Amino acid sequence: MLPKALELIDKYTDENSESVFDVCSNQRYNSYLKEIASILGINKKLTTHTARKTFASTVLLYNDVPMEIVSQLLGHSSISITEDSYGKIILKKVGEEMSKLNKRI
């Protein structure tokens, strides 16, 4: 696990509980995200699904984490599911890298 994640787990671990964080439904969690977005003036629909896709694309794939690892981290049953969902991001990244190479040549 990343050091920041371990730090948060240590900070919020309650010895009297089996889970680190309070567990709530996706519906409740999405409601909290909607409220936070409203307070901060964010005009985009924030959901747990949006967060998951952002993590996979922006955090993992754009930082060169291999597709196989992204697939495992997302819990997909096969890499083809990940490729179907995030293949466009890889194609975009290939295009960006080729543009960088073209400028260097």
N, C-alpha and C positions, 0 to 999 in steps of 0.2 A: 504494500500500500504506500501511497505517497505520504511524505512526512506531515503535510498539513492535515490530511484525513486522520492520521494517527493522533495528531494533536487534538483534533476535535473529539475523537472518540474518548481520549483520556479525560478531556475537560468535562464531557457530559455523561460519562459512565456513572451509573448509580448502582451501588453494591446490592441494593434490594430489588433490582429489576433485571429481567432476562434480556431486555433490549436496551440499546444505547439511547435512542431517541423515542419520544412518544410516537406511537403508531396511530395514524389516522387514515381515513379513506382517501383515494385519489380525488374524489369530489370535494372533500373538505380542504385538502391540500391545494387544489386548483382554485378554490374560493379564496384562500389566503393569498395566493399568488395574484389573483385579480385585484384584491384589495391593496396589496403592495404596489402593483403597477399603477393603480389609480392615485395613490398617495404620491408616487414619484413622477407622475405625469407621463408614464410610458403608455403609448397608444398601440401597443402590440398585445395580442392575446397570449398571455403567459400560461403555460400548462406544464405538467410533469413531462408530457410527451415532447414539448418544445425544448425543455431542459435536456432531455435524453438525446435528442437529435443534435442539439448544440454541442453537447459533450462529445458525441461521436465525431461530428464533423470538425468543428473549430478546435477543440482541445486535442483530440486524438489524431485524426487524419491530416489536418494541416500542420501537425508537428511530427509527421512522418512515422507514426505508429503503424506497423503493418496491419493490413486488413484482417489477417487471421487473429491477431490479438484483439482488435476492435470487436470482431465477431464473438470472441470468448467473453470479453468484458460486458457486452450487451446481452449475453446469454442466449444468443441465437442457436438454434439446433443445427444449422449448417452455414457454411460461409456463403453459400449462394443467396441466402436471405439477406445477409449484410451487403453483398455485392449488388443485389437488386435495389436495396434502399439507398446505398451511398456511392454507387458506381459513378454517378454524374459528378460527384465531388472529386473523385480521383481523376476523371477526364479533365476537369477544370484545372486541377493541380498540375497535370501533365502539360497542359497548354501554357500555364504560367512558367513552369520550369523551362520549357522549350523557348519561350520568349526571352528569359534570362540568358539562356545559352546563346541565342541568336545575337544578343547585344554584346556578349563577350567575344564572339567569333569575328 
